[in-house]
């Protein structure tokens, strides 16, 4: 009888603990929905575009204007939270690394697969030479990465959210870049920056158990050189993992090969180096009782800044659109990538999902 009583007490205590935890998760969900509306996310996208007309290509006037705006916005937020710290990290493009990036890509994707006199070989050979020259042209232009850290009360490992803020528009025929053309960059990548900023604003108001870092990266469109510079002096010892937010606004049914909405992906390395990190994110999501729109794919997709973190041996995943079935091909890196083309409901769903798991992790509702 005594054993049964003890067991009942333990079960009752556990049920109270579980209920309390679920109540905290429910409060998080209500808090997010109350504080950040769908309209806020798309409004931020439009603000990014308006502050950076005609484009945010590295070294242009629009690029500099948005750098100044973002820096000022982050400084204002830092004044509101004594637990926060803002670092403005100036850098110059690494010419050698930039050249290597484009040459390695050409060597692995084109060289040996196409005849030297073929149109395909000539096209990509010309693109490679052009991009290497463009990197060289920009080496005296200063780039800026922004790192905003909100310190938690524990010494647990830190979560990092990254998004790049620059844009580019390539001519569809010869792949050259017209730096004076319109490149709104709504999907690429005002969508990711908008989500990152709004999560930052939300967590900036909350006492955290675990530290979180928000990083806004430059020069993604030039060999991912902003991310390369950022990781050079990064202390890797206390990083839980990196979530890269890239192109989260496009979602269609008509162009989707699977003919469905909210068909997004989270990409990671094929060999399993990111499994532990992603499995923890999956467990965090399971506490939401929320059907995720992100399907995991292990194919080492490397067309964004997370590649530089992989190269440094840091667990990283990229939350993005479905590049195999519903890629934003018509507007990708073009003058047609404007805010009105985005699927606002899916963009908000992506924000909600990533914000919620970030809050659950930083508030330590994980056990």
SVG drawing of the C-alpha trace seen along z (x, -y; Angstrom):
<svg xmlns="http://www.w3.org/2000/svg" viewBox="-2 -56 47 58">
<polyline fill="none" stroke="black" stroke-width="0.4" points="0.0,0.0 2.8,-2.4 4.5,-1.7 1.3,-2.4 0.9,-5.7 4.5,-6.8 3.9,-5.8 0.7,-7.9 2.5,-10.9 5.3,-10.6 2.9,-10.3 0.9,-13.2 4.1,-15.3 5.1,-14.4 1.7,-15.3 1.9,-18.7 5.4,-19.2 4.3,-18.2 1.2,-20.4 3.3,-23.4 5.7,-22.9 2.9,-22.7 1.4,-25.8 4.7,-27.6 4.7,-26.5 1.1,-27.6 2.1,-31.0 4.9,-31.3 2.6,-30.6 0.1,-33.2 2.9,-35.7 4.2,-35.3 0.8,-35.6 0.0,-38.7 3.3,-40.5 4.1,-39.9 1.3,-39.9 1.6,-38.6 1.5,-42.2 4.6,-43.1 6.8,-40.6 5.8,-41.8 6.0,-45.4 9.6,-44.8 10.3,-43.3 8.9,-46.4 11.0,-48.6 14.2,-46.8 13.4,-47.3 12.5,-51.0 15.6,-51.7 17.9,-50.2 16.6,-51.3 17.5,-50.4 19.4,-47.4 21.6,-46.1 24.4,-44.8 27.8,-45.0 29.2,-48.5 26.2,-50.3 24.4,-53.3 21.4,-51.2 23.6,-48.7 25.3,-51.4 21.9,-53.0 20.6,-49.7 23.8,-49.1 23.3,-52.4 19.6,-51.8 20.2,-48.3 23.1,-49.5 21.0,-52.3 18.0,-49.9 20.2,-47.4 21.8,-50.2 18.3,-51.3 17.4,-47.8 20.7,-47.3 19.8,-50.4 16.6,-48.7 18.3,-45.5 21.3,-45.6 21.8,-41.9 22.4,-42.6 25.6,-43.4 26.0,-44.7 29.2,-44.2 29.6,-45.9 32.3,-43.9 33.9,-45.7 35.8,-43.6 37.4,-43.6 36.7,-40.8 39.3,-38.1 40.3,-38.1 42.1,-34.7 39.2,-32.9 36.7,-34.5 38.6,-33.4 39.0,-29.9 35.2,-29.7 34.3,-30.3 37.1,-28.2 36.3,-25.3 32.7,-25.5 33.6,-25.5 36.1,-22.7 33.5,-20.4 30.4,-21.3 31.7,-22.0 35.4,-21.0 35.6,-17.4 31.9,-17.2 31.6,-19.4 33.8,-19.8 36.0,-22.9 34.5,-24.1 30.9,-23.5 28.5,-26.5 27.9,-25.3 31.7,-25.2 32.2,-28.6 29.3,-30.1 30.3,-29.0 34.0,-29.6 33.1,-33.2 30.9,-33.5 33.8,-32.2 36.3,-34.7 33.7,-37.5 32.9,-36.8 36.6,-36.6 37.2,-40.0 34.2,-41.4 35.6,-40.2 38.9,-41.8 37.1,-45.0 35.4,-45.2 38.3,-44.4 38.7,-48.0 35.0,-48.3 34.3,-47.7 31.7,-45.2 29.8,-45.0 28.5,-42.0 26.3,-42.7 26.3,-40.5 23.6,-41.0 23.9,-38.8 21.3,-38.5 23.0,-37.0 21.2,-34.2 21.7,-33.4 23.3,-30.0 26.5,-28.9 24.7,-26.5 25.6,-26.5 24.5,-29.3 22.0,-29.3 22.9,-31.4 20.5,-32.7 22.0,-34.1 20.6,-35.9 22.3,-37.8 21.0,-41.2 22.7,-41.9 21.2,-41.3 22.4,-40.6 20.8,-40.5 22.5,-38.6 21.7,-39.2 20.0,-36.0 22.1,-35.8 25.6,-36.6 25.3,-36.6 26.9,-40.0 25.8,-42.2 24.2,-45.6 24.8,-47.5 22.4,-50.2 19.4,-48.0 16.5,-47.3 17.1,-44.4 14.4,-44.6 15.5,-41.3 12.2,-40.6 12.6,-36.8 16.4,-37.0 16.8,-37.8 14.6,-40.4 12.4,-37.5 15.1,-36.0 16.3,-39.3 12.7,-40.2 12.2,-37.0 15.6,-37.4 14.9,-41.0 11.4,-40.2 12.6,-37.2 15.4,-39.5 12.9,-42.2 10.7,-39.7 13.5,-38.0 15.0,-41.3 12.1,-41.8 12.4,-38.5 14.9,-37.3 16.6,-34.3 18.2,-31.2 20.3,-30.5 22.2,-32.9 21.2,-33.6 23.1,-35.4 21.5,-37.1 23.9,-37.7 23.2,-39.8 25.8,-38.9 27.1,-40.8 28.6,-39.7 26.7,-36.5 26.4,-37.3 30.2,-37.5 31.4,-34.0 29.8,-34.0 32.7,-36.2 30.8,-37.9 30.2,-34.6 33.8,-33.6 35.1,-36.7 32.7,-36.2 33.8,-32.7 37.5,-33.5 37.5,-34.9 34.5,-32.9 34.8,-31.0 33.4,-27.6 33.6,-25.9 30.2,-27.1 28.0,-27.0 24.9,-24.7 24.3,-25.2 23.5,-27.7 20.1,-28.3 20.4,-30.0 17.3,-31.9 17.3,-32.0 14.5,-32.8 11.4,-32.1 8.8,-34.1 8.1,-32.2 5.4,-29.5 3.2,-28.5 0.8,-25.8 0.8,-26.4 4.6,-26.2 5.1,-23.6 5.8,-20.2 3.9,-18.7 1.1,-21.2 0.8,-22.2 1.4,-25.1 3.9,-25.2 6.2,-22.8 9.5,-24.1 12.8,-22.3 15.5,-22.3 18.8,-21.2 21.7,-19.7 24.9,-17.7 24.5,-14.3 27.0,-12.6 25.1,-13.3 27.3,-16.0 24.2,-18.1 21.9,-15.3 22.2,-15.9 21.5,-19.6 18.6,-19.1 17.1,-16.3 17.1,-18.7 15.3,-21.3 12.7,-18.6 12.1,-17.9 11.6,-21.6 9.1,-21.7 7.2,-18.6 6.5,-20.6 4.6,-23.1 2.0,-20.6 2.5,-22.4 2.7,-20.9 6.0,-22.0 6.2,-23.1 9.9,-22.2 10.8,-18.8 14.4,-17.7 16.7,-16.9 20.2,-15.6 21.9,-16.5 24.6,-19.0 22.9,-21.9 25.5,-24.6 24.2,-27.6 24.1,-29.9 26.1,-31.2 25.7,-28.0 28.4,-26.5 31.0,-28.6 30.0,-27.3 30.1,-23.7 33.6,-24.4 34.5,-25.5 33.0,-22.3 30.0,-24.0 26.6,-22.2 24.4,-24.2 21.1,-23.9 19.3,-26.2 15.6,-26.8 14.4,-27.8 12.0,-27.1 11.9,-23.8 14.7,-24.2 13.8,-20.9 10.1,-21.3 9.1,-25.0 12.1,-27.1 11.5,-30.8 13.2,-30.6 11.3,-33.4 12.3,-36.0 15.5,-34.7 18.2,-37.4 16.2,-39.5 14.4,-42.9 11.1,-41.0 11.8,-39.9 9.3,-42.3 7.3,-42.1 3.9,-41.7 5.1,-38.4 5.6,-36.8 3.2,-34.4 2.6,-36.3 0.9,-33.4 3.8,-31.0 6.3,-33.7 4.5,-34.3 4.3,-30.5 8.1,-30.3 8.6,-33.1 6.3,-31.5 7.9,-28.1 11.5,-29.4 10.6,-32.0 8.9,-29.4 11.7,-26.9 14.2,-29.7 12.1,-30.8 11.7,-27.2 15.5,-26.7 16.5,-30.0 14.0,-29.7 15.2,-26.1 11.8,-24.3 13.6,-21.3 13.7,-18.6"/>
</svg>
